[in-house]
Amino acid sequence: MEELKPLKKRHDSWKALVDGADDAQALLELAVEAGDEGQAGEIEDALRSLREQFEKLNVFELMSGEVDANGCFLSIHAGAGGTEACDWAGMLYRMYLRWAERRGFDIEVEDMLEAEAGVKSVTVKISGSFVYGSLKGESGVHRLVRISPFDANARRHTSFASVYVFPVLDDSIEVEIRPEDLRVDTYRSGGAGGQHINKTDSAVRFTHLPTGIVVACQSERSQTMNRATCMSMLRARLYEYYRQEKNKENEKFAAEKRDISFGSQIRSYVFQPYTLVKDYRTKAETGNIQAVMDGAIDMFIEEYLKSQVKV
């Protein structure tokens, strides 16, 4: 039934579009037959709405990968820039939360390392239909240019943060993980304090020795539950790694392992001396940077998906 839900939703959406087109055609035929030019505005509005619906639905048809319909884990890491970069990582974290909340997706924080301003790193699990397919193009280095609120001289600063997106896998997809390839570390959970945090080593970190991939979880009170979540995250990371190996696209894999600094960004967010968000891969851009920071990133998602279609 879980597999049928997204398919039914897709079918119903296309059926509604076809029904809307039929209604618009019927209205046009009636207006022509009656010689009623007053209906022209209403027909144009209907056609404009149908075109917008078609473009949105067409984006979903671009997500046909094996795991595009799944949820995802999203990791953000502060890069070059110190306090400014941690604040930037926190701003990106808020941007993606806003995007997910607008769509009613479930969000669960799996691991977070907070900083004096913002976060040094954070990993969240976002559950919903086609979350991974929508966000997979967000992997890479994101660059911020603004007058720093942490600089008493009000100078312009450039900061960086990396984003990495990998899919939540179901049991039908097998990924082999040998016990001897794992190093398991436990440590005390971070947070505001409390008896549980102070007395138990419930947080878990897995290191996959052959690939160097590291995942961590401290969201649960139980070490057993954190281990299970870590294993799920590791399976997802390894799936993505091996998929990229198979496709010989290792240069695009593990965007978080690239230099998080100049020359490696996929997108820039400029607050001063002008406002502009520009994606260097698709050339998509907008001057409404506040809307983007509030989660309006669909334009960049759609342009990336379109750019991946092989003609």
Helices and strands as residue ranges (DSSP letters): H 4-34, G 37-39, H 40-61, E 72-78, H 83-102, E 106-114, E 119-127, H 131-135, G 136-138, E 140-147, E 156-167, G 179-181, E 182-187, H 195-199, E 203-208, E 213-217, H 223-246, G 250-252, G 255-257, E 265-270, E 276-279, E 285-286, H 289-293, H 298-307
